[in-house]
Amino acid sequence: MHTSDPIAEAIGLLGYASNAPGIGGLLKVRTSDFRVEEVATSIAFDPKGRFTVARITLTNWETNRFCQQLANRLRIPRNRIFFAGTKDKRAITSQIFVIDAPQSKVADIEMSDVDIEILGRTHQKIGFGNHRGNRFTIVVRGCADEHGNPLSNEDALERISKIVDEMTAAVGAEKFPNWIGPQRFGSGRPVTAATGYFALQGDWENAVMTYLTMPGEEDEDAAVVRRRILQEGISEELIEDMPKWMGYERRMIEHLLKNEDDFLGAFSTLPSNLQLMTIHSVQSKIFNTSMKNRLSSGISLSEPQVGDLVGRIDEKGQLEVTSCVEVKPKTQPRISRNCSMGRLVTTGPLPGCELSYAYGEIGSLEQSAAEELGLSSFDWVISDIPALTTNGTRRALVTTFEEFQFETVPIAENAIDESNKSEKTKENQTWHEEGACIRFRFTLPPGSYATILLREFMKSPTNHL
């Protein structure tokens, strides 16, 4: 549908499960167009518990920045706030937080666009993946064909139905390719993988300078700051002119002004989960590139091939990595049946120092992804920050979506024109203000991306998502 998508190319997000034309359109025109409700696992409440449990609803907040602000107000370390997963920023999100602070202090917190509901106390922490999934309600506005002409309600609904049929034929009923979405890489500024590339080599100067200066689709104020750093270097005056939301960059620069050339220390000012995300995003780029290579070779994502590594799916729809086994000619028919029944799934590589690649032709495709990106020689050991060393793992090549519904909703007059999306998406535009608006509802397991499922239906450039 579109000719150029530099963000998708930068993160290896190339290919679709179907050949049918998409509906185009834009996501997140309004914050209320994108709603996420976490489907939480049960928590053992105890009135004498150390931690406060709260359901927190955020409007247009990035999860890590919210946690930092909350920690500052509670006067506790950032790492004493626990949650199961980061959510989309331009959205209304509801999820469980476990906070190492008195219940009364948490209840007294007042922040703009934040609603805190105290649920009780517990001795139990939660971590990434400690939830059953996420329930989404998302509106795609301005549906258009590949030439930017508006789609009627009937045309948009017909295209969605055709894509569902083709995806079912290609990867199975209620399944879609399990690409790792642009959020993992920094959305409009895919900086995490670029930073992680240098972190893996212990090149902390380039890691920090990449994080500070890499351009992207963001506010002009931020773009000016990044250009100034490139042209003039860092200074106290620069800090004064930085937008308030550039808190991570500000802390890096403040550290360097006090500790000249201590780039490792500057990198370490990033939150620990964001440091780890820079490494995970390099893994993710290899995974996506491996998926792209498999698709372009005409090999099914969901049908196990000899040499594939397949693993069991648990009750939350997640891969049990330790269960992965090699597909051999003798076991292929049985494994194929179990994959079609949703008991087993094909997997791809998230490399690390102990990762096993698949075997045969499939293994060669996986290893060629690392070679293609210049990453095949990395040992994934980071001695300067041992916590960033990763063993590597496997990720399912396809994932499931449930409770899937779609319907038309009225066109909101001037909604697109009044948003910043209209300016950011002029190039390769695949939306039209008079096009149909479609509301999607569905539930995904942990670790799967709503934008990736909707990408299959929209087939629009990444900056439309």
Secondary structure, 3 states (H helix, E strand, C coil): CCCCCHHHHHHCCCCCCCCCCCCCCECCCCHHHEEEEEEECCCCECCCCCEEEEEEEEECCCHHHHHHHHHHHHCCCHHHEEECCCCCCCCEEEEEEEECCCHHHHHCCCCCCEEEEEEEEECCCCCCCCEEEEEEEEEEECCECCCCCECCHHHHHHHHHHHHHHHHHHHCCCEEECCCCHHHHCCCCCHHHHHHHHHCCCCHHHHHHHHHHCCCCCCHHHHHHHHHHHHHCCCHHHHHHCCCCCHHHHHHHHHHHHCCCCHHHHHCCCCHHHHHHHHHHHHHHHHHHHHHHHHHCCCCCCCCCCCCEEEEECCCCCEEEEEEEECCCCCHHHHHHHHHCCCEEEEEEECCCCCCCCCHHHHHHHHHHHHHCCCCCCCCCCCCCHHHCCCCEEEECEEECEEEEEEEECCCCCCCCCCCHHHHCCCCCCCCCCCCEEEEEEEECCCCCHHHHHHHHHCCCHHHC
